[in-house]
Amino acid sequence: MIATVLTMAGLTLREAFRRRVLLAVIVLTVALLALSGWGFSRLAAESDAGALTSGEARLVAATLLNLVMFGFSLIAALGTAFLAGPTLSGETESGIALAVLARPVRRSAVLLGKWLGLAAFGSGFVVVAGLAQCVVVRLTVDYWPPHLATALTLLAAQTVVLLTLAVLLSTAISPMASGVVAVGLFGATWVAGVVGGVGEALGNEGVERIGTVSRMLLPTDGLWRGAMHGFQDPALLTQLDAGFEGHPFLSIAPLTAAYLGWTALWVAMVWGLAAAFFGRRDL
């Protein structure tokens, strides 16, 4: 079974590199790096001209870095979600899956291999793109995230969470629909998190609960907020006024071990559902 899983993971990873989605991801990444590089260079120029103090420049740099990293997480979300759909439902509709599963292999092994291949693709993208962006920030404004490894790990975990959801959806609906629904839920959860942050800043428990519940139902926004905390300098938060909890691109606290445990359990449960649906699906 292990050999089957590794073989399917390698084939899926190779197929992901062949698809045009990869070209689109590369173009978007290069464009975002170039645009952010220009923006950070202008920020450095303003700081050198005395329009901003060094502390203000670092605060703006940390905020903009989180904004750009959200752009990379969105690119990863689009790429993995629209790769996951054709990988399962697309192959089922075309008859390719029937040829593969006619051999004495378990459907769960095939699914796990495809999931691992796509997870490696999405996680590798956010790590490489994130490192490249941090190098750009360091060269332009001399800022380096204090907990970069933790932040990039959480961004990769966010990609895995959305990928797992997309795999589950692809076992039940068409490839295009599964990608659209997955990305739509990703955006809706982020918006709910922002609304919850505003409720927290205003002391409105009812509105705050919207963000809390959404982060439990789909952990992408919770992982994103943990990643933001890793990208920003904790000392910068002291420069903000009270109520910054509602800021969409700053995070006050790291993630708890309990939430990370829930995220791992969520991935296991959703993947288990995908395996159960895929095992019963007519090919």
WOCOR-V837644 format. One record per residue. RES is the residue in one letter. D_FIRST is the distance of its C-alpha to the first C-alpha in Angstrom with 2 decimals. Layout:
res/d_first
RES/D_FIRST
RES/D_FIRST
This chain:
res/d_first
M/0.00
I/3.81
A/5.40
T/5.06
V/6.24
L/8.71
T/9.83
M/10.62
A/12.25
G/14.31
L/15.37
T/16.36
L/18.26
R/19.97
E/20.94
A/22.33
F/24.56
R/25.82
R/26.96
R/30.55
V/29.51
L/28.99
L/32.56
A/33.93
V/32.26
I/33.72
V/37.15
L/37.25
T/36.20
V/38.86
A/41.44
L/40.77
L/40.94
A/44.18
L/45.73
S/44.86
G/46.15
W/49.44
G/49.63
F/49.09
S/51.61
R/54.16
L/53.48
A/54.18
A/57.37
E/58.56
S/57.98
D/59.90
A/62.73
G/63.13
A/62.15
L/59.35
T/59.30
S/56.45
G/55.12
E/55.31
A/53.60
R/50.67
L/50.43
V/50.42
A/47.89
A/45.46
T/45.91
L/45.49
L/42.39
N/40.78
L/41.96
V/40.44
M/37.13
F/37.06
G/37.48
F/34.43
S/32.39
L/33.67
I/32.69
A/29.14
A/29.15
L/30.42
G/28.03
T/24.76
A/26.02
F/27.03
L/23.88
A/21.63
G/23.63
P/23.34
T/19.62
L/18.95
S/22.22
G/23.58
E/20.84
T/21.10
E/24.86
S/24.84
G/22.56
I/19.98
A/17.26
L/18.31
A/17.83
V/14.27
L/13.26
A/15.28
R/12.54
P/10.27
V/7.58
R/7.78
R/10.45
S/9.49
A/6.39
V/9.16
L/11.67
L/10.24
G/9.96
K/13.44
W/14.74
L/13.95
G/15.59
L/18.56
A/18.91
A/19.20
F/21.73
G/23.80
S/23.87
G/24.75
F/27.54
V/29.21
V/29.15
V/30.67
A/33.11
G/34.07
L/34.83
A/36.87
Q/38.82
C/39.60
V/40.91
V/43.15
V/44.47
R/45.13
L/47.06
T/49.12
V/49.95
D/48.78
Y/46.44
W/43.06
P/40.90
P/41.06
H/37.42
L/35.68
A/32.30
T/32.13
A/33.31
L/30.81
T/27.92
L/29.18
L/29.58
A/25.97
A/25.01
Q/27.32
T/25.52
V/22.13
V/23.92
L/25.44
L/22.31
T/20.56
L/23.66
A/23.69
V/20.14
L/21.30
L/24.48
S/22.88
T/21.23
A/24.80
I/27.29
S/27.95
P/26.68
M/30.14
A/30.83
S/27.65
G/28.61
V/32.22
V/31.55
A/29.18
V/31.74
G/34.55
L/33.14
F/32.65
G/36.33
A/37.57
T/35.97
W/37.61
V/40.94
A/40.67
G/40.08
V/43.22
V/45.18
G/44.07
G/45.20
V/48.56
G/48.89
E/48.24
A/50.86
L/53.34
G/52.67
N/51.63
E/49.03
G/48.35
V/47.48
E/45.56
R/43.37
I/42.19
G/40.39
T/39.01
V/37.56
S/36.10
R/34.32
M/32.72
L/31.67
L/30.18
P/29.92
T/30.42
D/34.14
G/33.82
L/31.50
W/33.93
R/36.84
G/35.19
A/34.61
M/38.28
H/39.41
G/37.65
F/39.26
Q/42.77
D/45.20
P/46.03
A/49.65
L/50.02
L/49.69
T/53.02
Q/54.75
L/53.90
D/56.02
A/54.96
G/52.76
F/50.35
E/47.50
G/47.73
H/47.15
P/44.11
F/43.29
L/44.00
S/42.26
I/44.10
A/41.40
P/37.87
L/35.04
T/34.82
A/31.93
A/31.98
Y/31.47
L/28.60
G/26.98
W/27.69
T/26.12
A/22.81
L/23.02
W/24.00
V/20.99
A/18.66
M/20.77
V/21.05
W/17.37
G/16.90
L/19.66
A/18.19
A/14.93
A/17.32
F/19.59
F/17.07
G/15.66
R/19.30
R/20.55
D/22.08
L/20.99
